[in-house]
Amino acid sequence: MTHQGYFPHLLVLLLALGGIAAATAGSEPAHSDGPADRSDQAPRTGSDDSGRPLLLDPVPDRPRAPDFDLEGPDGIRYSLADMRGKPVIVNFWATWCPPCRAEMPSMQRAWEQVADEGILLVAVNVGEDAQTINDFLTQVPVDFPLPMDVSSEAAPRWPMRGLPTTFVVDPDGHIVYRAQGEREWDDPALLDLVRALRSDASVDASGGGG
């Protein structure tokens, strides 16, 4: 194997190991169906003061989202900079990651709800090629953009510890929320947090409600 071919595999392995380390270091372990079947999952978030599970974690200081310009399996190039002006849900995933696969149907359902509401959704595949992704799509069809980070160069620039990790970027290009681990993306309360970002900067998006 060449060094060029080795690097993407090393990166996705490190992301998987990051999910294990984060799960042991977090306030609450990642949900699991067994001792070894979810080791590549980033940890779920904990609970708020009332004991209810958090939907999305606010990101302190709202850093600028790193740009990417990546081609999808459809041959179209997707640039985050070109999506400025709308809230963007940016997911990082891989086909070998069970919780990534598990949340894709709910992402598709969410996309069907928000596509006409001025909200964008992209799922950046980490380290795999078009054939692998197209094979996956025969089993789990989705029609939102799937940019390919084939060389695994874009993903490490984002603040994540494992797959899947999803970010919500505001219309000005800042990371507002992060979700580590699997979510039900068509949850109305979760989508209302994203919808709130469509408004001007005076709106407190953390209050939910669209």
KOLZAGU-724968 format. One record per residue (C-alpha): residue number from 1; x, y, z. Coordinates in Angstrom, 2 decimals. Layout:
BEGIN
SITE/seq/x/y/z
SITE/NUM/X/Y/Z
...
% end
This chain:
BEGIN
SITE/seq/x/y/z
SITE/1/0.00/0.00/0.00
SITE/2/1.35/3.47/-0.87
SITE/3/1.73/6.22/1.71
SITE/4/-1.02/8.14/-0.08
SITE/5/-3.41/5.21/0.23
SITE/6/-2.42/4.54/3.82
SITE/7/-3.22/7.99/5.21
SITE/8/-7.04/7.94/4.79
SITE/9/-7.25/4.56/6.49
SITE/10/-5.10/5.81/9.37
SITE/11/-7.26/8.90/9.76
SITE/12/-10.55/7.02/9.97
SITE/13/-8.96/4.63/12.46
SITE/14/-7.92/7.58/14.60
SITE/15/-11.46/8.98/14.40
SITE/16/-12.82/5.66/15.60
SITE/17/-10.32/5.52/18.45
SITE/18/-11.25/9.10/19.29
SITE/19/-14.83/7.98/19.76
SITE/20/-13.68/5.35/22.25
SITE/21/-11.53/7.79/24.21
SITE/22/-14.25/10.44/24.27
SITE/23/-16.81/7.96/25.49
SITE/24/-14.65/7.02/28.45
SITE/25/-13.79/10.63/29.25
SITE/26/-17.30/12.10/28.89
SITE/27/-19.85/12.64/31.62
SITE/28/-22.00/9.86/30.17
SITE/29/-20.90/6.80/28.17
SITE/30/-22.02/6.30/24.61
SITE/31/-25.18/4.25/24.27
SITE/32/-24.36/0.75/23.12
SITE/33/-26.13/-2.39/22.02
SITE/34/-23.15/-4.51/23.05
SITE/35/-19.59/-4.34/24.30
SITE/36/-17.95/-3.93/20.92
SITE/37/-20.54/-2.96/18.31
SITE/38/-20.56/0.81/18.82
SITE/39/-16.89/1.56/19.49
SITE/40/-16.71/3.78/16.41
SITE/41/-19.49/6.03/17.65
SITE/42/-18.84/9.47/19.06
SITE/43/-20.44/9.81/22.51
SITE/44/-24.00/10.93/22.92
SITE/45/-24.50/14.09/24.91
SITE/46/-25.68/14.03/28.51
SITE/47/-28.75/15.64/30.06
SITE/48/-29.78/19.14/31.03
SITE/49/-30.63/20.23/34.57
SITE/50/-34.12/18.77/34.26
SITE/51/-32.79/15.37/33.24
SITE/52/-34.00/15.60/29.64
SITE/53/-31.52/14.48/26.97
SITE/54/-29.79/17.30/25.16
SITE/55/-30.66/17.56/21.49
SITE/56/-27.64/19.57/20.36
SITE/57/-24.62/20.88/22.26
SITE/58/-24.01/24.64/21.95
SITE/59/-20.43/25.27/20.81
SITE/60/-18.63/27.87/22.96
SITE/61/-17.59/31.08/21.18
SITE/62/-19.14/29.89/17.90
SITE/63/-15.90/29.45/15.92
SITE/64/-15.72/29.92/12.18
SITE/65/-16.56/26.71/10.36
SITE/66/-13.60/25.39/8.32
SITE/67/-14.39/25.55/4.63
SITE/68/-14.36/22.56/2.33
SITE/69/-14.65/22.16/-1.42
SITE/70/-15.33/18.50/-2.15
SITE/71/-16.81/16.46/-4.96
SITE/72/-19.77/14.18/-4.35
SITE/73/-20.41/10.76/-5.90
SITE/74/-22.77/12.62/-8.26
SITE/75/-19.78/14.51/-9.72
SITE/76/-20.95/17.85/-8.30
SITE/77/-18.55/19.93/-6.18
SITE/78/-19.83/21.23/-2.84
SITE/79/-18.26/24.24/-1.14
SITE/80/-19.33/25.29/2.33
SITE/81/-18.53/28.90/1.45
SITE/82/-21.14/28.74/-1.31
SITE/83/-23.77/27.79/1.28
SITE/84/-23.33/31.02/3.24
SITE/85/-26.57/32.82/4.00
SITE/86/-28.46/29.72/5.19
SITE/87/-28.17/27.42/8.20
SITE/88/-26.28/24.27/7.22
SITE/89/-26.35/20.87/8.95
SITE/90/-22.90/19.35/8.31
SITE/91/-22.59/15.65/9.14
SITE/92/-19.37/13.59/9.07
SITE/93/-19.84/9.87/8.52
SITE/94/-18.55/6.66/6.96
SITE/95/-20.27/3.55/5.65
SITE/96/-18.33/1.27/8.05
SITE/97/-19.75/3.16/11.07
SITE/98/-22.98/1.49/12.37
SITE/99/-24.45/4.58/14.11
SITE/100/-23.67/6.67/11.02
SITE/101/-25.71/4.26/8.93
SITE/102/-28.45/4.10/11.55
SITE/103/-29.10/7.86/11.58
SITE/104/-29.16/8.30/7.80
SITE/105/-32.90/7.52/7.41
SITE/106/-33.81/10.18/9.98
SITE/107/-31.52/12.63/8.17
SITE/108/-33.39/11.93/4.96
SITE/109/-36.71/12.53/6.72
SITE/110/-35.33/15.77/8.16
SITE/111/-34.11/16.84/4.73
SITE/112/-37.56/16.26/3.26
SITE/113/-38.95/18.63/5.89
SITE/114/-36.40/21.46/5.67
SITE/115/-35.30/21.43/2.03
SITE/116/-37.91/24.07/1.17
SITE/117/-37.37/26.06/4.37
SITE/118/-34.03/27.70/3.56
SITE/119/-31.97/25.08/5.44
SITE/120/-29.22/22.96/3.88
SITE/121/-27.97/19.51/4.88
SITE/122/-24.76/17.83/3.71
SITE/123/-23.14/14.62/4.92
SITE/124/-19.38/14.55/4.35
SITE/125/-18.12/11.01/3.87
SITE/126/-14.69/10.50/5.43
SITE/127/-12.08/8.42/3.63
SITE/128/-14.20/6.45/1.13
SITE/129/-14.74/6.57/-2.62
SITE/130/-17.74/7.05/-4.88
SITE/131/-18.27/3.32/-5.51
SITE/132/-18.42/2.57/-1.77
SITE/133/-20.93/5.36/-1.21
SITE/134/-23.07/4.39/-4.20
SITE/135/-23.16/0.80/-2.93
SITE/136/-24.42/2.14/0.41
SITE/137/-27.07/4.24/-1.34
SITE/138/-28.59/1.13/-2.88
SITE/139/-29.38/0.02/0.67
SITE/140/-30.14/3.40/2.28
SITE/141/-31.25/5.88/-0.37
SITE/142/-30.81/9.56/0.46
SITE/143/-30.92/12.56/-1.84
SITE/144/-29.08/15.25/0.10
SITE/145/-25.47/16.09/-0.91
SITE/146/-22.70/13.66/0.09
SITE/147/-19.34/15.42/-0.40
SITE/148/-16.42/12.98/-0.31
SITE/149/-13.39/13.71/1.87
SITE/150/-11.51/10.91/0.14
SITE/151/-8.08/11.99/1.37
SITE/152/-9.40/12.63/4.92
SITE/153/-7.96/16.14/4.90
SITE/154/-11.12/18.16/5.61
SITE/155/-12.49/16.24/8.61
SITE/156/-9.54/16.79/11.00
SITE/157/-10.00/20.55/10.72
SITE/158/-13.35/20.30/12.49
SITE/159/-13.64/19.91/16.30
SITE/160/-14.76/16.30/16.55
SITE/161/-13.65/13.15/18.35
SITE/162/-15.34/10.36/16.41
SITE/163/-18.00/9.42/13.88
SITE/164/-20.72/10.34/13.47
SITE/165/-20.37/13.97/14.44
SITE/166/-22.70/16.65/13.10
SITE/167/-22.45/20.43/13.25
SITE/168/-24.99/23.17/12.70
SITE/169/-23.47/26.20/10.98
SITE/170/-25.29/29.54/11.05
SITE/171/-25.85/31.72/7.97
SITE/172/-22.69/33.71/8.79
SITE/173/-20.52/30.59/8.73
SITE/174/-20.08/29.99/12.47
SITE/175/-20.49/26.64/14.26
SITE/176/-23.41/27.04/16.66
SITE/177/-24.21/23.43/17.63
SITE/178/-22.52/20.06/17.66
SITE/179/-24.02/16.57/17.99
SITE/180/-21.59/13.80/18.88
SITE/181/-23.09/10.44/18.08
SITE/182/-26.37/9.32/16.56
SITE/183/-29.49/11.50/16.62
SITE/184/-33.07/11.35/15.40
SITE/185/-32.69/14.25/13.00
SITE/186/-36.38/14.60/12.26
SITE/187/-37.13/15.28/15.94
SITE/188/-39.29/18.46/15.81
SITE/189/-37.54/20.06/18.80
SITE/190/-34.13/19.47/17.24
SITE/191/-35.17/20.92/13.89
SITE/192/-36.67/23.94/15.63
SITE/193/-33.21/24.79/16.98
SITE/194/-31.93/24.83/13.42
SITE/195/-34.92/26.75/12.10
SITE/196/-34.34/29.48/14.69
SITE/197/-31.00/30.27/13.06
SITE/198/-32.77/31.51/9.93
SITE/199/-33.75/34.65/11.80
SITE/200/-31.51/37.64/12.42
SITE/201/-28.74/37.62/15.02
SITE/202/-31.01/39.03/17.72
SITE/203/-32.88/35.72/17.96
SITE/204/-31.72/33.44/20.76
SITE/205/-31.48/30.13/18.90
SITE/206/-30.85/28.20/22.11
SITE/207/-34.47/28.72/23.05
SITE/208/-35.63/26.47/20.19
SITE/209/-39.02/27.15/18.66
SITE/210/-39.26/28.25/15.07
% end
